[in-house]
Amino acid sequence: MASSSDSSVPSDLLDLKQQALGQLAPLVDHLDQTPEEKFRTTMMMIQSTDNETLLKDAFEAAKAIPDDKVRAQALLDVINEINYFSQQKNNA
């Protein structure tokens, strides 16, 4: 879900953001992160790029979260993102 506030951000900053996301994507697996941190990083990338192909990675990271409450919230977040993409396709 791209932020609606992006329209107020100067285009050069949006370009820089997209470049940084492009550079980050192949490096995420090299980060030393807990499953929860990996989930949050992946969700940030999904929401910043509207890249639904990362949902499987987010789901796998969510399943690996050891805390039941945090894992449940993460799984709910994945479901909400899937609903978002499904709604976008239905509105297209």
C-alpha positions as CSV (number, residue, x, y, z in Angstrom):
1,M,0.0,0.0,0.0
2,A,1.8,3.1,-1.2
3,S,1.3,5.9,1.2
4,S,-1.2,8.5,0.2
5,S,1.2,11.1,1.6
6,D,3.6,10.3,-1.3
7,S,2.0,13.0,-3.4
8,S,3.4,15.7,-1.1
9,V,6.9,14.3,-1.2
10,P,9.3,15.9,-3.8
11,S,9.8,13.6,-6.8
12,D,13.6,13.5,-6.2
13,L,13.0,11.9,-2.8
14,L,10.5,9.4,-4.2
15,D,13.1,8.5,-6.9
16,L,15.8,8.1,-4.2
17,K,13.4,5.9,-2.2
18,Q,12.7,3.7,-5.2
19,Q,16.4,3.4,-5.9
20,A,17.1,2.5,-2.2
21,L,14.3,-0.1,-2.3
22,G,15.7,-1.6,-5.5
23,Q,19.2,-1.9,-3.9
24,L,17.8,-3.3,-0.6
25,A,15.6,-6.1,-2.1
26,P,18.5,-8.4,-3.1
27,L,20.3,-7.7,0.2
28,V,17.5,-8.4,2.7
29,D,18.5,-12.0,3.2
30,H,22.0,-10.8,4.3
31,L,20.6,-8.8,7.2
32,D,21.0,-10.3,10.6
33,Q,17.3,-10.1,11.7
34,T,15.0,-11.9,13.9
35,P,11.9,-13.4,12.2
36,E,9.8,-10.5,13.5
37,E,12.3,-7.9,12.1
38,K,12.4,-9.8,8.8
39,F,8.6,-9.7,8.6
40,R,8.5,-6.0,9.3
41,T,11.2,-5.3,6.7
42,T,9.4,-7.4,4.1
43,M,6.0,-5.7,4.9
44,M,7.7,-2.3,4.6
45,M,9.0,-3.3,1.2
46,I,5.6,-4.6,0.1
47,Q,3.8,-1.4,1.2
48,S,6.4,0.9,-0.3
49,T,6.5,-0.9,-3.7
50,D,3.1,-2.6,-4.0
51,N,5.1,-5.7,-4.8
52,E,2.7,-8.6,-4.0
53,T,5.3,-11.2,-5.0
54,L,6.9,-10.5,-1.6
55,L,3.8,-11.7,0.3
56,K,5.1,-15.3,0.4
57,D,8.3,-14.1,2.0
58,A,6.3,-12.1,4.5
59,F,4.1,-15.1,5.3
60,E,7.2,-17.4,5.8
61,A,8.7,-14.8,8.1
62,A,5.5,-14.4,10.0
63,K,5.2,-18.2,10.5
64,A,8.7,-18.2,12.0
65,I,7.9,-15.6,14.7
66,P,8.1,-17.5,18.1
67,D,5.7,-15.3,20.1
68,D,2.1,-16.5,19.5
69,K,0.6,-13.0,19.9
70,V,3.1,-11.3,17.6
71,R,2.8,-14.2,15.1
72,A,-1.0,-13.9,15.1
73,Q,-0.8,-10.1,14.4
74,A,1.8,-10.7,11.6
75,L,-0.4,-13.3,10.0
76,L,-3.4,-10.9,10.2
77,D,-1.2,-8.2,8.5
78,V,-0.4,-10.7,5.7
79,I,-4.2,-11.4,5.3
80,N,-4.9,-7.6,5.2
81,E,-2.3,-7.1,2.5
82,I,-3.7,-9.9,0.4
83,N,-7.2,-8.3,0.8
84,Y,-5.7,-4.9,-0.3
85,F,-4.2,-6.5,-3.5
86,S,-7.4,-8.4,-4.2
87,Q,-9.4,-5.2,-3.8
88,Q,-7.0,-3.3,-6.1
89,K,-7.5,-6.0,-8.8
90,N,-11.2,-5.9,-8.5
91,N,-11.3,-2.1,-8.8
92,A,-9.0,-2.1,-11.9
